[in-house]
Amino acid sequence: MTKIILCLALCAFTLAHALTEGKKDAFENLLDGYGEEEVARANKQCLLRTHECTNNRHGCCRGEYMKDECTCFYAEKKDPKAKDVEVCYLPATLVK
């Protein structure tokens, strides 16, 4: 009878330990992904003024007072190879 109780206690202890380890691993896996978006956002470089922003229209750097915006500049029609280009620049309301 004592052997059965001892075996049940040993099984219960082993099961409890295994469940605790599983929860610990699951919790660590959950924490691994936490905060990755903030780190990626901090590491992402903004586009400097007069740099091309066609593919990343919202990636312009922040100026001294406000964020630059992606502005389209149209090429002169005299040059057939010239293309329209979008670059980061001051918002149109500030340019005089």
N, C-alpha and C positions, 0 to 999 in steps of 0.2 A: 504494500500500500504506500509506503514512504517513497519507493522508487517511482511510482506513478506520479505522486505529488511533486517529487523532485524533477521529473521529466517535464511535467506541465509548467512548472515554474521556470525551468530553463528555456522551454519553447516560448513562453510569454515574454521573458526577458530578451531573447533573441529577436522576436518579432517587434517588440517595442523599440529596440535599438535600430533595427533595419528601417522601421517607419520614420524614426527621428533622422537618420542619415538621409533618407529619401527626401524628407521635407527640407533639410538643410541644403541639399544639392539643388532642389527646385527653387528655393529662396535665393541662392547665389546666382542661379541662371536668370532669375527675374531681375536681380540687381545689375547684372552685366549690361543689359540694354538700357538701364535707366540713365538718363542724362546724355545720351549719345547725340540727340538733336541739338542740345545746347552747345556741345563741344564742336559739332560740325558747323554750326552757325558762327561760332567764334573763329574757327579756322578758315572760314570762307573769306576770301579777299574781295574787297569791293573794287569796282572799276573806277580808275582815276578820271578826272576831268579831261576831256578831249580824246578819251579812249573809246573804241568801238563797242557798242552795247546792243547790237541787233539781236543777239541770242539770249541776252540777260537784261531785259529792259528795266528790271527793278533792282539791279545790282550796283547802281551808281553810288559813289561815296557820299558821305554827308559833308557839306561845305561848312564854313564858319557859322553861318546862321541857319541854313536849311539844307535839305538834301538836294543834290543835283538831280536833274531828270534826264531821261534819254530823249534827245531831240533829233529829229530827222533833218539832214542837210541835203538839198537836192543838187545834183551835179549840173554843171553848165552843159547846155546842149551842143556847144561847139566841139567838144571832145567826144568822139563816139565810144571810146573805151571807158570813160568816166561813169561811175555808178553812184546812185544815191547811197548815202551812208548815215547811220545813226550813231551819235556819240553822246557821252555824258556831258552835260553843260548846265549852266545856271537856268533856272526856270524862266520861261519867256517873259513873265511879268516883271522880272528884275533887270532884264537886258534892255538898255536904252539906246 
